Amino acid sequence: MAVDFTSDPAVADLARRTADLVREVVIPVEERCGGVAHTEETRVELQRAAKDAGVFAPHVGRDLGGHGLDMRGRAVVFEEAGYSLLGPLALNIAAPDEGNMHLLEVVATAEQKERYLRPLAAGEVRSCFAMTEPAPGAGSDPSALTTRATKVPGGWRLDGRKWFITGADGASFAICMARTSGEPGDGGGATMFLVDAANPGMKVLRHIETLDESLYGGHIELLFENCVVGDDAVLGEVDEGFKYAQVRLGPARITHCMRWLGLARRAQDIALDRAAEREVFGSRLAELGMVQQMIADNEIDIAAARGLILRACWELDRGERAGQSTSVAKTFSAEAVWRVVDRSLQICGSLGVSGDILLGRFLREVRPFRIYDGPSETHRWSVARRAVRQRSRSAR
Ligand SMILES: Cc1cc2nc3c(=O)[nH]c(=O)nc-3n(C[C@H](O)[C@H](O)[C@H](O)COP(=O)(O)OP(=O)(O)OC[C@H]3O[C@@H](n4cnc5c(N)ncnc54)[C@H](O)[C@@H]3O)c2cc1C
């Protein structure tokens, strides 16, 4: 079946204005802070610039001040934003807020949208998504979920421990996944809850030290202890949490690919500039065959990742579940982006590993993407099982 990759002129214009903003405003800030900016002052300054440029929150609906981009539109604009580590923060399309906005737009009640989605879309508050737990709890296998939600009069009491919850410190609310029925290992029985940061039952235990440092608010270990919320805190239906997780995670893993693809392009541009000027053994690096091979392999990885992302977007825009294409695109992109940044750093030699340029930082930032939003091995396992099932159905 043919796939239409053409982008609307309005989307192309938004992408161009995003690229201008990133080049003129965002990259100078990124270079000053080494790609790691965790102050409200910087977040507000960058978001004000994006609002002034008319590119803020392009993914949410027009009623929320956005441009209502579909997934193919997001692919083009998010890639431009991802050209800088701070571009997604500027546009309010960084993880986990962007995925949470998508989930709230699809699942939340009108009251929940007013209370949580509207201020989030405006950049007035931040949020987090709390699913993963320390072993033996939920990780690549979400059904291992141990955090419990017990019914109490007028609401629910949550008890459990979560970790690697990006942006939880300073977030004004969490979307917490807890078990309302069944036992760890069961495929159902999860529910999503909206928990205000002011709730005394939700506590930040620690910032986990990690290889990556740029995602705003860090990665947090959270404790839910005697955390009582009202019935109106349930997001969607009770026991349907795993279904809603797919609403969030399918598109969210693809938007992550779009942003990191932008960073891969930036790494390649840095390497191309260096290869054009640096001379060794009487030639410029760009004229040496083995460097040309790395440059060409970068181009191939970037183009292939973009193609797979657009195919997944096209299926999602058609309302399909797109399980196979999102897994294929996520696995390939996460690994391709890592290869591109690694080769770019190699081309730059010692300069590449120095703090004088940002390639070392980029390498640290992209590595965890092979683990979150489903490790490569989990996706390959799913891709293979679907392929086997499909073949056995078609061979019958
Ligand atoms: C930087 C970062 C940010 C994160 N942010 C969030 C967040 O905001 N909210 C949140 O809820 N979670 C978050 N996570 C958690 C992330 O979703 C989990 O790390 C991921 O789901 C994997 O779970 P795990 O770490 O428990 O690994 P495990 O489940 O222990 O898996 C370990 C390894 O087992 C292998 N494996 C897994 N499945 C298979 C299989 N089927 N076949 C073969 N091998 C397999 C893989 O190599 C995998 O890496 C984040 C993680 C990181 C690193």
PDBQT file of the ligand as one rigid body, heavy atoms in Angstrom, charges set to zero:
ROOT
HETATM    1  C1  LIG A 401      16.372   7.350  31.498  1.00  0.00    +0.000 C 
HETATM    2  C2  LIG A 401      15.121   6.585  31.817  1.00  0.00    +0.000 A 
HETATM    3  C3  LIG A 401      13.912   7.264  31.986  1.00  0.00    +0.000 A 
HETATM    4  C4  LIG A 401      12.752   6.564  32.330  1.00  0.00    +0.000 A 
HETATM    5  N1  LIG A 401      11.582   7.254  32.572  1.00  0.00    +0.000 NA
HETATM    6  C5  LIG A 401      10.489   6.577  33.015  1.00  0.00    +0.000 A 
HETATM    7  C6  LIG A 401       9.290   7.267  33.389  1.00  0.00    +0.000 A 
HETATM    8  O1  LIG A 401       9.203   8.500  33.297  1.00  0.00    +0.000 OA
HETATM    9  N2  LIG A 401       8.243   6.544  33.869  1.00  0.00    +0.000 N 
HETATM   10  C7  LIG A 401       8.283   5.192  33.999  1.00  0.00    +0.000 A 
HETATM   11  O2  LIG A 401       7.311   4.602  34.432  1.00  0.00    +0.000 OA
HETATM   12  N3  LIG A 401       9.402   4.496  33.645  1.00  0.00    +0.000 NA
HETATM   13  C8  LIG A 401      10.507   5.162  33.170  1.00  0.00    +0.000 A 
HETATM   14  N4  LIG A 401      11.660   4.475  32.843  1.00  0.00    +0.000 N 
HETATM   15  C9  LIG A 401      11.704   3.038  33.032  1.00  0.00    +0.000 C 
HETATM   16  C10 LIG A 401      11.701   2.264  31.735  1.00  0.00    +0.000 C 
HETATM   17  O3  LIG A 401      10.427   2.287  31.163  1.00  0.00    +0.000 OA
HETATM   18  C11 LIG A 401      12.190   0.840  32.077  1.00  0.00    +0.000 C 
HETATM   19  O4  LIG A 401      13.565   0.959  32.360  1.00  0.00    +0.000 OA
HETATM   20  C12 LIG A 401      11.959  -0.157  30.966  1.00  0.00    +0.000 C 
HETATM   21  O5  LIG A 401      10.603  -0.457  30.831  1.00  0.00    +0.000 OA
HETATM   22  C13 LIG A 401      12.705  -1.462  31.261  1.00  0.00    +0.000 C 
HETATM   23  O6  LIG A 401      12.374  -1.958  32.509  1.00  0.00    +0.000 OA
HETATM   24  P1  LIG A 401      13.526  -2.319  33.563  1.00  0.00    +0.000 P 
HETATM   25  O7  LIG A 401      14.490  -1.200  33.617  1.00  0.00    +0.000 OA
HETATM   26  O8  LIG A 401      12.888  -2.772  34.815  1.00  0.00    +0.000 OA
HETATM   27  O9  LIG A 401      14.313  -3.523  32.887  1.00  0.00    +0.000 OA
HETATM   28  P2  LIG A 401      13.985  -5.082  33.063  1.00  0.00    +0.000 P 
HETATM   29  O10 LIG A 401      12.534  -5.327  32.910  1.00  0.00    +0.000 OA
HETATM   30  O11 LIG A 401      14.668  -5.568  34.293  1.00  0.00    +0.000 OA
HETATM   31  O12 LIG A 401      14.738  -5.673  31.777  1.00  0.00    +0.000 OA
HETATM   32  C14 LIG A 401      16.177  -5.781  31.755  1.00  0.00    +0.000 C 
HETATM   33  C15 LIG A 401      16.642  -6.258  30.387  1.00  0.00    +0.000 C 
HETATM   34  O13 LIG A 401      16.042  -7.506  30.092  1.00  0.00    +0.000 OA
HETATM   35  C16 LIG A 401      16.040  -7.688  28.686  1.00  0.00    +0.000 C 
HETATM   36  N5  LIG A 401      14.679  -8.107  28.247  1.00  0.00    +0.000 N 
HETATM   37  C17 LIG A 401      13.503  -7.561  28.576  1.00  0.00    +0.000 A 
HETATM   38  N6  LIG A 401      12.489  -8.185  27.917  1.00  0.00    +0.000 NA
HETATM   39  C18 LIG A 401      13.069  -9.172  27.189  1.00  0.00    +0.000 A 
HETATM   40  C19 LIG A 401      12.574 -10.178  26.310  1.00  0.00    +0.000 A 
HETATM   41  N7  LIG A 401      11.255 -10.308  26.074  1.00  0.00    +0.000 N 
HETATM   42  N8  LIG A 401      13.464 -10.994  25.723  1.00  0.00    +0.000 NA
HETATM   43  C20 LIG A 401      14.805 -10.877  25.982  1.00  0.00    +0.000 A 
HETATM   44  N9  LIG A 401      15.325  -9.953  26.788  1.00  0.00    +0.000 NA
HETATM   45  C21 LIG A 401      14.479  -9.111  27.386  1.00  0.00    +0.000 A 
HETATM   46  C22 LIG A 401      16.421  -6.331  28.056  1.00  0.00    +0.000 C 
HETATM   47  O14 LIG A 401      17.780  -6.382  27.658  1.00  0.00    +0.000 OA
HETATM   48  C23 LIG A 401      16.245  -5.380  29.213  1.00  0.00    +0.000 C 
HETATM   49  O15 LIG A 401      17.054  -4.226  29.081  1.00  0.00    +0.000 OA
HETATM   50  C24 LIG A 401      12.806   5.154  32.471  1.00  0.00    +0.000 A 
HETATM   51  C25 LIG A 401      14.025   4.481  32.277  1.00  0.00    +0.000 A 
HETATM   52  C26 LIG A 401      15.169   5.176  31.947  1.00  0.00    +0.000 A 
HETATM   53  C27 LIG A 401      16.452   4.419  31.766  1.00  0.00    +0.000 C 
ENDROOT
TORSDOF 0
